[in-house]
Amino acid sequence: MDVSLTQALANYAASTSIDKIPDQVRDRAKQIILDEMASAYFGHRRPAGALGAKYAARYVGRPEALILGSDLRVPAAFAALANGTAGHADEIDGAHVIGGHPGASLVHATVAIAETQHSTGAELLNAVILAYDMGTRFIEACGGLFGMKNRLHLHSDSLHALGAALACGRLLGLDESRLRHALALATFQANGVCSLFSERRHISKAFCNGQYAFAGVSAALMAADGLEGSDDVLGHEHGVLDAWGVDGGSAALTRGLGESYAVMGANFKYMRAGYPIHAAVEAAMDVVARHEVKIEHIQAVMVGMPEHAMRVVDNRAMHNICVQDMLTTALLEGGLDLGKSYFPEILAVPEFAPLRERVSLAVDPELDRKQPNGRGARVTIVTTAGESVSSLVEAPRGHSSRGGTTWPELTAKWEQALPGADVRRMLALAQRLDDLDDVCELTEAFQHTE
């Protein structure tokens, strides 16, 4: 009897174990979990995070999982919603080479269920690694971030709901049949048309990641309670691949499972800005430092990047995903401080508008050819004296191609961004996560009394 594609993935999910996972993969997953939980703690007081928590507080009846950065416990699905929203509330959370922000959905979904189940740290690690493997493969099977956006007008992160459903189902101990139903039930709950990127305040952009976490958690819980969906939501006629898939999509879902781990493609962010902006800011600050360029001597700032990346950040209404706004701010401030919010106050600084007008953005042919889906940037500054100086950053700090991150770098990042929190305790618990008997020991480090 042939095994369906959905059944094959459900069988794999049910069989995963932390014992099979290499040490370097475990360590990267620990870094991701710490970084994403800290992002939600940080984002809890940003507009989107505060609104998400306010909504989740309506459902305080069953105190299953913590809204990070608070002392409030709510049902698991609503904790995932609030924490996923807060995690992406201010563009400080991680990204991925496949595109998007998987951690804001995947980590917060799995943590919420792990709390509810009092899972071990090792079980949570296994679930997060599984969630990344599944979520990123679903996106690849449907054409990648830009393929889904340009061809389907869909936010690719919506497919992380499916990865979250499998990982949450694994934590719940669901069998292969119920895992298949969880996949279907998540599919029925998650979507996101890309018009969300046109908003002004980064509210629904953050909420969508929280909603995908909610969908993954609720789908797994529904399946655990006996609700059903399509037995083969991936491969069936009118299923996921039929609706959204590309040639070779089926192979992309299974290629390298158990051998190639998606967490190793995670990218860590050290600026509160859309990811295509990071390399541009890094390159500009390199030019200023190496050539001692003074702000008053800047005649033009020319930014080149791949076309896909340029479309994401060119003159956007949201300041923190607008390269012109963020690069102008970095030049005026001498960099971007993680602990500081710049907008809207900096708009009133007299130098801001004139300098912003000198920033131009264009496709860099070399970068577009070498890394069409990449996050590199070339910045050229022309001075009033006629000097032209440039810097190329092919991938920003924290990118997986540059080795990702280190524990000392994460320590420095979060001590700067969370001055009132016990960051050392958070990191110490994350580093020994596979030895924790109960994930709640970790989440308690992210509790904050209002």
C-alpha positions in Angstrom: 0.0 0.0 0.0 1.4 3.4 -1.0 2.1 5.9 1.8 0.7 9.3 1.2 2.9 12.4 1.4 1.1 13.6 4.5 1.4 10.2 6.1 5.1 10.1 5.4 5.7 13.4 7.1 3.4 12.4 10.0 5.4 9.2 10.4 8.6 11.1 10.5 7.3 13.6 13.0 6.1 10.9 15.3 9.5 9.2 15.2 11.7 12.1 16.0 13.9 12.1 19.1 16.5 14.4 20.6 18.9 11.5 20.8 19.2 11.4 17.0 20.1 15.1 16.7 23.8 16.3 16.6 25.2 18.5 19.3 25.7 21.6 17.1 22.1 21.4 15.9 20.9 21.2 19.5 23.0 24.2 20.4 21.6 26.3 17.5 18.1 25.4 18.6 18.8 26.5 22.2 20.1 29.9 20.8 16.9 30.2 18.7 14.6 29.5 21.6 16.4 32.0 23.9 16.4 34.7 21.2 12.8 34.2 20.3 11.6 34.1 23.9 13.6 37.3 24.7 12.1 38.9 21.6 8.6 38.3 23.0 9.6 39.6 26.4 11.0 42.7 24.7 8.0 43.1 22.4 5.4 42.7 25.1 5.5 46.5 25.7 5.5 47.4 22.0 2.1 48.4 20.5 1.5 45.1 18.7 2.7 43.0 21.7 0.6 45.0 24.2 -2.5 44.7 22.0 -2.0 41.0 21.5 -1.6 40.5 25.3 -4.7 42.6 25.9 -6.7 40.4 23.6 -5.3 37.1 25.1 -6.1 38.3 28.6 -9.8 37.9 27.7 -9.3 34.2 27.8 -7.6 33.9 31.2 -9.8 31.0 32.4 -7.3 28.2 32.1 -3.8 29.4 33.3 -1.8 27.0 31.0 1.0 29.1 29.5 2.8 32.4 30.3 2.5 35.6 28.3 6.2 36.3 28.3 7.1 39.6 29.9 4.1 39.4 32.2 2.8 37.4 35.1 -0.4 36.3 33.3 -1.1 32.8 32.3 -3.8 32.0 29.7 -4.8 28.9 27.6 -2.0 27.7 25.5 -3.3 28.8 22.1 -3.8 32.4 23.3 -0.4 32.4 24.9 1.1 31.4 21.6 -0.9 34.1 19.9 0.2 36.8 22.3 3.9 35.7 22.4 4.1 35.2 18.6 2.7 38.7 18.1 5.0 40.2 20.7 8.0 38.3 19.3 7.7 40.0 15.9 6.3 43.3 17.3 9.5 45.3 16.7 11.6 43.4 14.1 14.2 42.1 16.7 13.3 38.4 16.2 15.3 36.0 14.0 14.9 35.3 10.3 15.8 32.4 8.1 17.6 31.8 4.8 14.4 30.4 3.4 12.8 33.7 4.2 10.4 35.1 6.8 10.3 34.9 10.6 9.8 31.3 11.5 10.7 31.6 15.2 7.9 34.0 16.1 5.4 31.3 15.2 7.2 28.0 15.7 9.0 28.7 19.0 6.0 30.3 20.7 3.6 27.5 19.6 5.9 24.8 20.9 6.8 26.6 24.1 3.1 27.1 24.9 2.3 23.4 24.5 5.5 22.3 26.3 4.4 24.4 29.3 0.9 22.9 29.3 2.4 19.4 29.2 5.3 20.2 31.6 7.5 18.7 28.9 11.2 18.3 29.4 13.7 20.7 27.8 14.9 17.9 25.6 11.3 17.4 24.3 11.0 21.1 23.6 14.3 21.1 21.7 13.2 18.2 19.6 9.9 19.9 18.8 11.5 23.2 17.8 14.0 21.4 15.5 11.1 19.4 14.0 9.0 22.6 13.5 11.8 24.4 11.6 12.4 21.3 9.4 8.7 21.1 8.5 7.8 24.8 8.2 10.7 25.7 6.0 10.2 22.7 3.7 6.5 23.7 3.3 7.6 27.1 2.1 10.2 25.7 -0.2 7.7 23.3 -1.7 5.4 26.2 -2.5 8.0 28.4 -4.2 9.8 30.2 -1.3 9.0 33.5 0.2 9.1 35.6 -2.9 7.6 32.9 -5.1 4.5 32.7 -2.8 4.3 36.5 -2.6 4.6 37.2 -6.3 2.7 34.2 -7.6 0.1 33.6 -4.9 0.0 37.0 -3.0 0.4 34.9 0.2 2.5 35.5 3.2 4.8 32.5 3.3 5.0 32.5 7.1 1.5 31.2 7.1 2.8 27.7 6.3 4.7 27.7 9.6 1.3 27.0 11.1 1.6 23.5 9.6 5.1 23.0 11.0 3.9 24.2 14.4 0.9 21.7 14.3 3.2 18.8 13.7 5.6 19.9 16.4 2.9 20.6 18.9 1.3 17.2 18.1 4.6 15.6 18.7 4.7 17.2 22.2 1.2 16.0 22.8 2.2 12.4 21.8 -0.3 12.2 18.9 -0.1 9.2 16.7 0.5 9.3 13.0 -3.2 9.5 12.2 -3.9 12.4 14.5 -0.8 14.2 13.3 -2.3 14.1 9.8 -5.5 15.6 11.1 -3.5 18.3 12.9 -1.9 19.3 9.6 -5.3 19.6 7.9 -6.8 21.6 10.8 -3.9 24.0 10.8 -4.2 24.5 7.0 -7.8 25.4 7.4 -6.9 28.2 9.9 -3.9 29.9 8.5 -3.4 32.2 5.6 -2.2 35.8 5.0 -2.6 37.9 1.9 0.4 40.1 1.4 -1.6 43.3 1.7 -0.6 43.1 5.3 2.7 44.6 4.4 1.0 47.9 3.4 0.0 48.8 7.0 1.6 51.7 8.8 2.2 50.5 12.4 3.5 46.9 12.3 0.4 45.7 14.1 -1.1 43.0 11.7 2.4 42.1 10.4 3.2 41.0 14.0 -0.2 39.6 14.6 0.0 37.3 11.7 3.0 35.4 13.2 1.0 35.1 16.4 -2.0 33.8 14.5 0.1 31.2 12.8 1.3 30.0 16.3 -2.3 30.0 17.5 -3.3 27.9 14.5 -0.6 25.4 15.1 -1.4 25.0 18.8 -5.2 24.9 18.3 -4.9 22.4 15.4 -2.8 20.0 17.5 -5.2 20.3 20.5 -8.2 19.8 18.2 -6.7 16.7 16.8 -5.9 15.4 20.3 -9.6 15.8 21.1 -10.7 13.8 18.1 -11.5 16.5 15.5 -10.6 15.4 12.0 -9.5 16.8 8.6 -8.3 15.5 5.3 -6.1 12.4 5.5 -3.8 13.8 2.9 -4.1 17.6 3.0 -0.7 17.9 1.3 -1.0 15.6 -1.6 -4.7 15.3 -2.2 -6.4 16.9 -5.2 -7.1 20.5 -4.1 -4.7 20.1 -1.3 -1.7 22.3 -0.3 0.6 21.2 -3.1 -2.2 21.2 -5.7 -3.2 24.8 -4.7 0.2 26.4 -4.0 3.0 23.9 -4.8 5.7 24.2 -7.5 7.4 21.6 -9.6 9.5 19.4 -7.3 7.5 20.4 -4.2 6.9 16.9 -3.1 10.6 16.1 -3.2 11.4 19.3 -1.3 9.2 18.2 1.6 11.2 15.0 2.2 14.7 15.8 0.9 17.3 15.5 3.7 14.9 14.9 6.5 16.8 13.7 9.5 20.1 14.7 7.9 19.8 18.4 7.0 18.4 20.5 9.8 16.7 23.8 9.1 17.7 25.5 12.4 21.2 25.7 10.9 19.8 28.2 8.4 18.5 30.5 11.2 19.7 34.2 11.1 19.9 36.3 14.2 19.2 40.0 14.2 21.1 42.8 15.9 19.0 45.7 14.8 15.3 46.4 15.2 14.7 46.7 11.5 13.5 44.6 8.5 16.2 42.1 7.6 17.2 43.5 4.2 18.1 46.7 6.0 20.8 45.2 8.2 23.5 44.8 5.6 22.9 48.3 4.3 23.2 49.9 7.7 26.3 47.7 8.4 27.9 48.8 5.1 27.1 52.5 5.7 28.5 52.5 9.2 31.7 50.8 7.8 32.1 53.5 5.2 31.6 56.3 7.8 34.1 54.7 10.3 36.8 53.8 7.8 36.7 57.1 5.9 35.7 59.4 8.8 32.8 60.7 6.9 30.9 63.6 8.5 27.2 63.9 8.2 27.4 67.4 6.9 29.7 66.3 4.1 27.3 63.6 2.7 26.0 64.6 -0.7 24.5 61.2 -1.6 24.0 57.7 -0.2 23.4 55.0 -2.8 22.2 51.6 -1.7 22.3 48.6 -3.9 20.7 45.2 -3.1 19.0 42.3 -4.8 15.7 43.2 -6.4 13.5 41.0 -4.1 15.1 42.5 -1.0 14.8 46.0 -2.4 11.0 45.6 -2.9 10.6 44.6 0.7 12.2 47.8 2.2 12.0 50.5 -0.4 10.0 53.6 0.9 7.7 51.5 3.2 5.1 53.1 5.4 6.4 51.2 8.4 9.5 53.0 9.6 11.4 49.9 10.7 11.0 48.1 7.4 11.9 51.2 5.4 15.6 51.3 4.4 15.5 55.1 3.8 14.2 55.8 7.3 16.4 53.4 9.1 19.6 54.2 7.2 19.1 57.9 7.8 18.5 57.3 11.5 21.6 55.1 11.7 23.8 57.8 10.1 22.4 60.5 12.3 22.7 58.4 15.5 26.0 56.7 14.8 24.3 53.3 14.6 21.0 51.7 15.9 20.7 51.1 19.6 18.6 48.0 20.5 17.3 49.7 23.6 16.1 52.9 21.9 13.0 53.7 19.9 13.6 56.4 17.3 10.2 57.0 15.7 8.4 59.3 15.5 10.6 61.7 17.5 13.5 61.6 15.0 11.3 62.8 12.2 11.4 66.2 13.9 15.2 66.4 13.9 16.1 69.2 11.4 18.8 67.1 9.7 16.5 64.0 9.2 14.5 65.1 6.1 17.4 66.6 4.1 19.6 63.6 4.7 16.8 61.1 3.9 16.3 62.8 0.5 19.9 62.0 -0.3 19.4 58.2 0.2 18.6 56.3 -3.0 18.0 52.6 -3.6 18.6 50.5 -6.7 19.1 46.9 -7.8 22.8 45.9 -7.5 23.3 43.7 -10.6 26.1 41.6 -9.0 24.2 40.9 -5.8 21.0 40.2 -7.8 22.9 37.6 -9.9 24.8 36.0 -7.1 22.1 36.0 -4.4 18.7 36.8 -5.8 17.0 35.9 -2.5 19.9 37.2 -0.4 20.2 39.9 2.2 23.4 41.6 1.1 23.9 45.3 0.3 26.4 47.7 -1.2 26.5 51.2 0.0 28.3 54.1 -1.7 28.6 57.5 -0.1 29.5 60.5 -2.2 30.9 63.5 -0.2 30.6 67.2 -1.0 34.3 67.1 -1.9 33.4 64.7 -4.7 34.9 61.6 -3.0 33.1 58.3 -3.6 33.6 55.5 -1.0 31.8 52.1 -0.9 31.4 49.0 1.3 29.9 45.7 0.4 28.3 43.4 3.0 27.2 40.1 1.4 25.4 39.0 4.5 24.7 40.9 7.7 26.0 40.1 11.2 24.2 37.1 12.6 23.5 35.5 9.2 24.0 31.7 9.1 26.5 32.1 6.3 28.7 34.1 8.7 28.3 31.4 11.4 25.1 32.6 13.0 25.7 33.8 16.5 27.5 33.0 19.7 26.3 32.8 23.3 28.5 35.9 24.3 26.9 37.8 21.4 23.4 36.9 22.5 24.3 37.9 26.0 25.5 41.3 24.9 22.4 41.7 22.6 19.9 41.1 25.3 21.7 42.8 28.1 21.5 45.9 25.9 17.8 45.4 24.9 16.5 44.2 28.3 18.4 46.2 31.0 15.8 45.3 33.7 15.7 41.6 33.1 17.8 38.7 34.5 19.4 38.0 31.1 22.1 35.8 32.6 19.5 33.5 34.2 17.6 33.3 30.9 20.7 32.3 29.0 22.0 29.9 31.6 18.7 28.0 31.5 18.6 28.0 27.7 22.1 26.6 27.5 21.2 23.6 29.7 17.8 23.2 28.2 18.3 19.5 27.4 18.8 18.8 31.1 15.7 20.6 32.4 13.0 18.2 33.7 10.3 20.8 33.1 10.2 23.6 30.5 8.3 25.8 33.1 11.7 26.4 34.8 12.8 28.2 31.6 9.5 30.2 31.1 9.5 31.4 34.7 12.7 33.3 33.9 10.7 35.3 31.4 8.0 36.2 33.9 7.6 39.9 34.8 5.4 41.3 37.5 3.4 44.2 36.1 
